[in-house]
Amino acid sequence: MIKNYFKIAFRNLVRHKAYTTINVLGLALGMTCGILIFALVSFHLSFDNFHADSDRIYRFVTEAQREGVSYSRSVPSPLGKVFREDYTFGEKVARIATYNSVLITIEEGETVRKFKEEEGVAFTEPEFFDIFNYPLSQGDSRTALNEPGTAILTERMARKYFGDANPVNRTFRLDNTVDFRVTGVLKELPVNTDRQTEIYLSYVTLKQYNDWLASDDAWGGISSALQCFVRLRPGVSPDEVEQVLPAYVKKYRAESKNVHHYKLQPLSDVHFSSLYEGKAPKPILLALSLIGALLILTACVNFINLATAQALNRAREVGVRKVLGSARGQLFGQFLLETGLITIVAVVLALGCTMLALPTISKWFQAQLPLSFLLNGQFIVFIALLIIAVTFLAGSYPGLILSRFQPVSALKGRVSQRNIGGFNTRRSLIVTQFVISQLLIIGMIIMASQMRYATEADLGFDKDAVVMLPIATGTDIQTRNTLKAQFSGLPGVLQVSLCWAAPLSDNNWNTSLWYDNRSEAENFGISVRSADDQYIPLFGLELAAGRNIFPADTVREFVVNETFVKKLNLQSPHEVIGKMLSINGGTQRGPIVGVVRDFHDRSFLEQINAVCIASRGEGYNSYAVKIDLSNAAATLASLEKTWSDRHPDQVFEHQFLDEQVAEMYEPLALMLRLVEVFAAIAIFIGCLGLYGLVSFMTAQKTNEIGIRKVLGSSVAQILWIFAGEFSRLVVIAFIIASPIAWWTMNQWLQDFAYQIAIEWWMFAGAGLAAMVIALFTVSWQAIKAAIVNPVESLRDE
């Protein structure tokens, strides 16, 4: 019997090629999206789940309360040491300080090789490798980092630096300052871990690289470089630990206005927490999963719509089968088997599309999704469940409709639209499809508008034609000033400034401040932009009061922004001119000589901070160079030669400021790109269904169209039979989708401190787009039916 079912199902599918093709394509597209999203979500859910006793591993984090609450994945660097000494809650405690974009130098005789490592290095306490499962292929993790100047490399990094030679006891230099000897080799790091640094250095050597961070007294601030992990003893709860942590605040930070609350964050939350810079916030993964489910649902709705429309053509087949003794359950099984065959073909096609799309998705998300995931047990179970779910979801309703036909009515041709659920059922299904499509279109329009606003709005400074160059490690103030003068003399160079960072940057230094010789610090912090006197004119910052700072190599005077004035509850920027300002624990002090108009110092996700600009020679990281873009290539070449002649032992790199700003919004740009792709797929699936449904309707209405033409109907009037029907459905879908889209996107926009207003044209544009697409899809088949000679249509009558 089963063999017969397969044979008949195969013959039916081959006989109705257009119906089969539309359904296979629709299901394949929907399932391709579902499979890719499943791969991506399951990849992220697997992060750092391979460590032993991972449920007992926590990271110390900070909630800092000043005028508001801010969250940091770091704690003061001494906390890990004193916690280890004071309490027995932790089975193992380890600190790790990570520095990105460092220079590694390998000297082999007279040959010197230089490597710029973007993932950087990590100064690591040995207990780190007891807490985390990163095994060594050479060396002993318990002793490899005990001594100063020792290092562990991954196998990949060892091959990169030393080829096939044994890397143990080979040496390299970090940033031309500290030498390290390799004492161990790590096995390759898993792709599903947030820890992607491949060079680990002895923590005791941190004092030579960053004396402040390595200090046992560095309770005054937090560096994003440092993280501290603990594996709690069995039976110890995080609540017990958090009860003792406030004692450190009272003991070491009692005088600070920046009140710290130290917490424990579970390892299982590290990858997903947006508060603590998690790379895959769960709301985003949930949104992706929902979109994948909606696209699969759209394809299933498509299938149901076409299958019920096709039911009239199979009424006599059902009647004959019932007369010959087929039970309703057998007929239901037959039609479900047909759906299963279509689903299996669609899954095979979807897997092929997945393999083609996977490299692009991996590149977009920097996810390193290997093709081997197609073979793991979790994925195979997902595919099996997907086939079963789609088969029953798409095939159950048509199967029930077809199997309940009465044999007499079926054989006499008396089965009507009412018997298969009528047009109302299919109208509801079409509305469902267009609700999903319009939700995605509206979301795409609003996201694109917010992205355009964030990238094209006035940032309060000039970011065009500005090149950011690094200041070489270990460069003294005199050398920096000399190189700055050399840059200024190059053809095509308009202005040069020494600075900590550009006005808008994610490289920030925030500190406490004392205003006007007050005895207590203010209840807000200030973002320090160390810069010379050329900074304000180069970036086109506009003065609201006072003047620019004078040339200096140390902090002598300050320029602040308007937000600083507002946070002091002062009415005019002129009120702060001449007042004294102290920062960095009172170690840097001077009068305020100017106030600049507010500029965005962070992305549009965050409010503008209070900012001060002051000359501080030891705090400069970059040269900001404004160039003439008419001959940019030659100017950049001159800058590189001049920089490299001065620093032959360093690696030159540069980046245009507008590119840096764009990178800050790359996650948002990626989300927009995905929504655009998914919206296009949802629309295409809907169009496939419309095309198939209109083809069926024109075949059913052939005689009606012929009669109407004989009675004098024009082509336009006949077109309206189809266009009017589907236009109403699109309008209904728009009415349903609009409030849902408004609420959803309004919630999304709340993440932005500076956001667009949701306007009526965004919804009108989405509705109009859906209307045009639907009418275009319908018109082709409708026009063909409308221009047929009525004699041909009515010949059988």
VOBABA-11805 format. One record per residue (C-alpha): x, y, z negated. Coordinates in steps of 0.1 Angstrom, whole numbers, padded with zeros to 4 digits, always signed. Layout:
! residues N
XYZ...
//
This chain:
! residues 797
+0000+0000+0000+0028+0024-0010+0045+0017+0023+0013+0025+0042+0009+0058+0022+0044+0068+0032+0037+0060+0069+0004+0079+0070+0019+0108+0051+0049+0110+0075+0026+0109+0105+0004+0137+0091+0033+0159+0084+0048+0153+0119+0014+0159+0136+0010+0193+0118+0044+0207+0125+0036+0244+0119+0019+0236+0086+0048+0214+0075+0075+0239+0086+0059+0268+0068+0054+0249+0036+0090+0234+0037+0105+0269+0043+0084+0285+0016+0092+0259-0010+0128+0257+0000+0133+0295-0005+0115+0295-0038+0134+0265-0051+0168+0278-0039+0162+0309-0061+0151+0287-0090+0181+0264-0086+0206+0293-0084+0190+0310-0114+0190+0277-0134+0227+0272-0126+0235+0308-0137+0215+0307-0169+0226+0272-0179+0262+0282-0173+0259+0312-0197+0240+0291-0223+0270+0267-0223+0295+0294-0234+0317+0284-0263+0296+0254-0272+0325+0230-0270+0343+0240-0302+0341+0216-0331+0319+0228-0360+0308+0258-0338+0278+0263-0361+0303+0273-0389+0323+0298-0368+0315+0335-0372+0329+0368-0361+0332+0397-0385+0314+0428-0371+0307+0463-0383+0275+0483-0385+0287+0519-0389+0262+0545-0402+0268+0581-0398+0241+0602-0382+0229+0570-0366+0238+0534-0365+0265+0521-0342+0277+0486-0337+0312+0473-0333+0325+0438-0326+0356+0448-0347+0365+0454-0383+0394+0472-0399+0425+0451-0393+0434+0444-0429+0399+0429-0437+0408+0394-0424+0440+0392-0446+0423+0404-0478+0393+0382-0473+0416+0352-0468+0434+0360-0501+0404+0370-0522+0378+0343-0514+0376+0306-0506+0345+0309-0484+0366+0306-0453+0381+0273-0443+0402+0292-0417+0404+0329-0410+0422+0344-0379+0427+0379-0365+0434+0385-0328+0443+0418-0312+0438+0419-0274+0454+0444-0251+0443+0445-0214+0462+0457-0183+0498+0451-0196+0531+0447-0178+0550+0414-0180+0586+0414-0169+0606+0382-0161+0644+0386-0158+0663+0358-0140+0699+0369-0135+0698+0400-0114+0663+0392-0102+0635+0411-0120+0599+0401-0114+0570+0423-0126+0534+0413-0132+0504+0435-0141+0481+0413-0162+0446+0428-0163+0434+0402-0188+0463+0412-0210+0478+0396-0240+0465+0386-0275+0484+0389-0307+0471+0359-0325+0473+0344-0360+0481+0306-0358+0448+0297-0376+0430+0309-0344+0438+0276-0327+0425+0257-0357+0392+0274-0355+0388+0272-0317+0393+0241-0295+0420+0254-0271+0444+0224-0271+0481+0227-0263+0498+0204-0237+0532+0214-0251+0542+0226-0286+0524+0226-0319+0496+0252-0324+0501+0252-0361+0537+0264-0358+0541+0279-0323+0532+0314-0333+0547+0315-0368+0579+0333-0360+0582+0369-0346+0587+0371-0308+0570+0338-0300+0544+0332-0274+0520+0306-0260+0510+0306-0222+0484+0287-0204+0495+0261-0179+0484+0284-0150+0504+0313-0164+0534+0291-0170+0534+0280-0134+0530+0316-0123+0560+0329-0142+0584+0299-0142+0572+0276-0114+0576+0239-0121+0604+0244-0146+0597+0237-0183+0585+0271-0197+0594+0263-0233+0621+0286-0246+0619+0308-0215+0615+0345-0223+0596+0375-0209+0591+0411-0219+0559+0429-0227+0555+0465-0215+0593+0469-0214+0593+0471-0252+0592+0436-0269+0607+0403-0259+0589+0370-0264+0600+0333-0262+0576+0307-0250+0570+0281-0277+0539+0264-0265+0517+0258-0234+0479+0258-0235+0458+0235-0214+0437+0254-0188+0410+0275-0205+0374+0264-0198+0355+0287-0175+0326+0288-0200+0344+0307-0227+0346+0345-0234+0382+0340-0243+0400+0344-0209+0433+0359-0221+0461+0335-0211+0490+0349-0230+0490+0345-0268+0517+0363-0290+0526+0359-0326+0505+0383-0348+0535+0392-0369+0550+0409-0338+0521+0433-0336+0539+0457-0359+0565+0463-0331+0538+0470-0306+0511+0489-0326+0524+0498-0361+0491+0514-0372+0469+0484-0362+0493+0459-0379+0493+0479-0411+0478+0465-0443+0465+0500-0450+0446+0506-0417+0412+0509-0433+0406+0543-0419+0394+0533-0385+0384+0505-0362+0401+0495-0329+0381+0476-0303+0413+0456-0297+0410+0437-0329+0386+0408-0337+0385+0386-0368+0370+0351-0369+0362+0327-0397+0352+0291-0400+0332+0288-0432+0335+0258-0455+0307+0232-0453+0278+0244-0474+0288+0281-0474+0261+0303-0459+0268+0336-0441+0245+0354-0467+0269+0344-0495+0298+0360-0476+0279+0392-0467+0271+0397-0503+0308+0402-0512+0318+0423-0482+0304+0456-0495+0330+0455-0522+0357+0463-0495+0338+0494-0484+0337+0507-0520+0373+0499-0526+0389+0510-0494+0364+0534-0477+0346+0551-0506+0355+0586-0494+0344+0582-0458+0312+0597-0444+0313+0569-0418+0296+0542-0439+0306+0507-0429+0285+0475-0433+0305+0444-0425+0284+0414-0412+0289+0379-0399+0279+0372-0363+0274+0335-0353+0296+0323-0325+0264+0312-0307+0254+0349-0305+0287+0364-0294+0281+0359-0256+0245+0371-0257+0244+0401-0281+0240+0434-0264+0247+0452-0297+0282+0437-0298+0292+0439-0261+0279+0404-0252+0284+0397-0215+0250+0381-0209+0222+0396-0230+0194+0371-0235+0167+0396-0222+0185+0396-0189+0187+0358-0188+0151+0356-0197+0142+0381-0170+0161+0361-0144+0144+0329-0155+0110+0345-0152+0118+0358-0117+0129+0323-0107+0097+0308-0121+0076+0334-0103+0093+0327-0070+0087+0290-0073+0051+0298-0083+0048+0320-0052+0059+0291-0030+0035+0267-0047+0006+0292-0043+0016+0294-0006+0013+0256-0004-0021+0255-0021-0034+0282+0001-0024+0265+0033-0034+0230+0021-0069+0240+0012-0073+0259+0045-0061+0228+0063-0086+0206+0044-0114+0212+0069-0093+0196+0096-0089+0164+0075-0125+0160+0064-0133+0132+0089-0101+0114+0079-0113+0114+0043-0148+0103+0053-0134+0073+0072-0111+0063+0043-0140+0065+0018-0162+0044+0041-0135+0018+0044-0133+0016+0006-0107+0040-0006-0112+0052-0041-0109+0089-0050-0078+0082-0070-0062+0065-0040-0069+0095-0018-0056+0118-0045-0024+0098-0046-0021+0098-0008-0023+0136-0007+0000+0140-0037+0026+0117-0019+0024+0140+0011+0032+0170-0012+0060+0150-0027+0076+0143+0007+0074+0180+0016+0089+0189-0018+0118+0164-0014+0126+0178+0020+0124+0213+0006+0147+0204-0023+0173+0189+0001+0171+0221+0021+0173+0242-0011+0204+0223-0022+0221+0231+0011+0212+0268+0007+0224+0267-0029+0258+0254-0018+0261+0282+0008+0250+0309-0017+0269+0297-0047+0302+0314-0039+0285+0347-0034+0265+0344-0066+0297+0334-0085+0315+0365-0071+0286+0388-0080+0284+0375-0116+0321+0367-0120+0308+0333-0132+0330+0307-0115+0301+0284-0109+0317+0252-0094+0299+0230-0069+0306+0201-0093+0277+0214-0114+0254+0198-0088+0265+0164-0101+0261+0169-0139+0233+0152-0157+0216+0183-0169+0213+0196-0133+0200+0162-0120+0173+0161-0147+0164+0197-0137+0160+0187-0100+0139+0157-0109+0116+0178-0132+0115+0205-0105+0103+0179-0079+0077+0165-0102+0065+0199-0114+0062+0214-0079+0046+0183-0065+0018+0183-0091+0015+0221-0092+0013+0224-0055-0004+0191-0046-0030+0186-0074-0056+0211-0064-0056+0203-0026-0056+0166-0035-0086+0170-0058-0105+0191-0032-0098+0166-0004-0105+0135-0024-0140+0147-0035-0155+0151+0000-0187+0131+0004-0182+0106+0033-0215+0113+0050-0210+0151+0050-0174+0146+0061-0182+0123+0090-0211+0146+0102-0188+0176+0101-0209+0193+0074-0179+0202+0052-0178+0240+0049-0155+0266+0033-0177+0263+0001-0167+0226-0002-0130+0235-0003-0133+0263-0028-0142+0289-0001-0124+0320+0008-0126+0333-0028-0101+0307-0040-0077+0315-0013-0082+0352-0018-0073+0348-0055-0041+0329-0044-0031+0356-0019-0037+0383-0046-0014+0363-0069+0013+0362-0043+0011+0399-0036+0010+0408-0074+0044+0391-0077+0057+0407-0046+0046+0442-0056+0059+0438-0091+0094+0431-0076+0090+0460-0051+0080+0485-0078+0108+0473-0100+0133+0476-0071+0122+0512-0064+0124+0524-0100+0158+0507-0106+0172+0522-0074+0159+0556-0084+0176+0553-0119+0208+0541-0103+0208+0570-0079+0201+0594-0107+0230+0579-0128+0255+0580-0100+0245+0612-0082+0233+0635-0110+0254+0664-0121+0277+0649-0147+0289+0683-0159+0323+0679-0143+0339+0674-0109+0347+0638-0102+0355+0640-0064+0390+0638-0050+0405+0630-0084+0430+0602-0087+0439+0587-0121+0475+0575-0124+0489+0556-0155+0515+0571-0177+0542+0545-0180+0546+0527-0213+0573+0543-0235+0575+0575-0215+0585+0605-0237+0569+0639-0235+0597+0655-0215+0596+0628-0188+0558+0632-0185+0561+0669-0181+0589+0665-0155+0568+0640-0135+0538+0662-0137+0558+0691-0122+0570+0668-0094+0535+0657-0086+0524+0694-0085+0550+0701-0058+0539+0674-0035+0520+0683-0003+0482+0676-0006+0483+0678-0044+0460+0706-0057+0461+0702-0095+0476+0679-0121+0467+0673-0157+0480+0651-0185+0452+0635-0205+0439+0607-0226+0411+0599-0201+0387+0615-0177+0357+0634-0191+0335+0603-0185+0352+0572-0197+0347+0540-0217+0382+0546-0232+0372+0566-0262+0387+0577-0295+0361+0587-0321+0371+0601-0355+0358+0621-0384+0359+0659-0385+0360+0687-0410+0346+0720-0399+0354+0755-0412+0376+0743-0441+0347+0724-0457+0356+0700-0484+0335+0672-0470+0335+0656-0435+0305+0662-0413+0280+0634-0410+0288+0629-0373+0319+0619-0355+0337+0635-0326+0351+0621-0294+0387+0633-0289+0398+0641-0253+0436+0647-0256+0445+0669-0227+0467+0697-0215+0457+0732-0205+0450+0721-0168+0423+0696-0179+0394+0721-0180+0401+0738-0146+0409+0705-0128+0376+0688-0138+0357+0720-0133+0344+0722-0169+0325+0754-0174+0332+0775-0205+0301+0787-0224+0321+0808-0248+0357+0816-0256+0387+0805-0236+0408+0775-0225+0436+0761-0247+0471+0774-0242+0499+0750-0231+0513+0729-0259+0526+0695-0267+0509+0692-0301+0475+0700-0315+0473+0738-0321+0438+0747-0310+0405+0731-0298+0378+0735-0272+0345+0718-0282+0313+0711-0263+0278+0724-0267+0266+0692-0285+0292+0699-0312+0275+0733-0318+0240+0717-0318+0250+0691-0343+0262+0718-0367+0227+0734-0363+0242+0766-0350+0223+0788-0326+0251+0801-0304+0284+0787-0291+0300+0820-0301+0295+0811-0338+0322+0784-0338+0349+0805-0321+0378+0811-0345+0366+0785-0370+0390+0758-0382+0386+0722-0371+0404+0692-0386+0403+0657-0372+0420+0623-0377+0418+0624-0415+0429+0660-0416+0463+0653-0399+0455+0674-0369+0441+0709-0374+0436+0741-0355+0411+0769-0346+0383+0764-0321+0390+0788-0292+0364+0777-0267+0331+0759-0260+0325+0741-0227+0291+0732-0213+0280+0697-0220+0293+0670-0197+0285+0632-0198+0313+0616-0217+0296+0582-0216+0273+0564-0192+0236+0574-0190+0229+0546-0214+0242+0568-0242+0237+0603-0255+0263+0629-0250+0287+0630-0280+0303+0658-0298+0336+0663-0280+0368+0682-0286+0397+0688-0262+0432+0695-0276+0468+0691-0265+0483+0661-0281+0514+0649-0262+0516+0614-0279+0479+0608-0270+0482+0610-0232+0475+0579-0211+0469+0592-0176+0478+0618-0150+0447+0632-0134+0456+0644-0099+0432+0664-0077+0442+0660-0040+0432+0672-0006+0412+0644+0010+0420+0655+0045+0454+0637+0043+0447+0614+0013+0468+0584+0026+0500+0604+0029+0494+0621-0005+0488+0588-0023+0520+0574-0007+0540+0604-0020+0525+0600-0054+0534+0563-0055+0570+0570-0043+0575+0598-0069+0560+0577-0097+0580+0545-0088+0613+0564-0084+0609+0576-0120+0597+0542-0133+0613+0515-0112+0607+0489-0139+0569+0495-0139+0540+0485-0116+0523+0515-0099+0485+0516-0098+0459+0542-0092+0421+0546-0089+0398+0573-0078+0377+0587-0106+0344+0582-0086+0353+0545-0083+0358+0543-0121+0324+0559-0127+0308+0535-0102+0323+0505-0121+0306+0516-0153+0272+0510-0135+0283+0478-0118+0261+0455-0140+0231+0477-0132+0240+0477-0095+0242+0439-0096+0207+0436-0112+0193+0460-0085+0209+0438-0058+0193+0407-0072+0159+0423-0075+0162+0434-0039+0171+0399-0027+0143+0383-0048+0117+0409-0036+0127+0402+0000+0123+0364-0006+0090+0368-0024+0077+0390+0005+0090+0365+0031+0073+0336+0013+0041+0355+0012+0044+0364+0048+0048+0327+0057+0016+0319+0039-0003+0348+0055+0009+0338+0089-0002+0302+0085-0035+0313+0070-0043+0337+0097-0034+0311+0123-0059+0288+0107-0086+0315+0104-0082+0325+0141-0087+0289+0151-0118+0286+0128-0132+0319+0142-0126+0313+0179-0163+0310+0187-0172+0339+0165-0147+0362+0182-0160+0351+0216-0196+0359+0207-0186+0393+0192-0167+0402+0224-0197+0392+0246-0219+0414+0224-0195+0444+0230-0170+0444+0202-0137+0461+0210-0103+0446+0202-0099+0471+0173-0132+0459+0158-0121+0423+0160-0087+0431+0145-0105+0447+0116-0121+0413+0108-0087+0401+0097-0070+0434+0087-0099+0445+0066-0100+0412+0047-0063+0412+0038-0061+0450+0032-0086+0446+0004-0066+0418-0011-0034+0439-0010-0053+0468-0027-0066+0444-0055-0030+0431-0060-0017+0466-0062-0043+0475-0089-0033+0445-0109+0005+0449-0104+0008+0486-0111+0000+0487-0149+0022+0456-0154+0051+0471-0135+0047+0504-0153+0049+0488-0187+0078+0465-0178+0099+0492-0161+0091+0517-0189+0106+0493-0214+0137+0488-0192+0142+0525-0189+0143+0528-0227+0178+0515-0226+0189+0547-0209+0195+0579-0230+0190+0598-0198+0163+0584-0175+0141+0593-0146+0104+0598-0150+0082+0571-0134+0063+0589-0107+0032+0581-0087+0051+0579-0054+0070+0548-0066+0038+0529-0069+0024+0543-0037+0055+0534-0018+0054+0498-0031+0017+0496-0022+0022+0510+0012+0052+0487+0019+0031+0457+0009+0002+0469+0031+0024+0474+0061+0041+0441+0057+0008+0423+0053-0008+0440+0083+0022+0434+0105+0022+0397+0095-0016+0394+0102-0016+0415+0134+0004+0392+0157-0020+0362+0154-0051+0385+0152-0042+0404+0184-0036+0371+0202-0071+0359+0192-0087+0393+0200-0075+0395+0236-0085+0359+0246-0111+0358+0274-0145+0350+0257-0153+0326+0285-0124+0304+0272-0136+0308+0236-0172+0297+0244-0165+0270+0270-0174+0242+0246-0207+0259+0236
//
